[in-house]
């Protein structure tokens, strides 16, 4: 079954290339049943977050009416980028399978290595100019959250 789901992710990616999208596909499975699929529509939708894995996670969460995908597995045609990997962790997906790796992606023009390197730097050293503003005011948001008795933890 696992190879079938991976083949589905790869086929989605191939079909998406034919339809003007990026070469990435993802499938989310729970109890050996496909819950959601996603493809890369970054350029087609003018949305830098429209990666295959994020799209599949959004669809799965809507279908299952939850923001936690425990018990699910994700099959990605390629090793997820930092954003997608973060989303997979935030969604609490149990297992990740991928086909091509990040070096294969880089060779095709999808090189995320600079992002991994940026994460290791302090904010002041990063390429993205960063400044801290109103930290004393901003911390009040967390105080309000901690005091809220009827919050939904995540």
Buried (B, 14 or more C-beta within 10 A) or exposed (E): EEEEBBBBBBEBBEEBBEEEBBBBBBBBBBEEEBBBBBBBBBEBEEEEEBBBBBBBBBBBBEEBEEEEBEEBBBBBBBBBBEBBBEBBEEBBBEEBBBBBEBEEBEEEEBEBEEEEEBEEEEEEEEEEEEEEEEEEEEEEEEEEEEEEEEEEEE
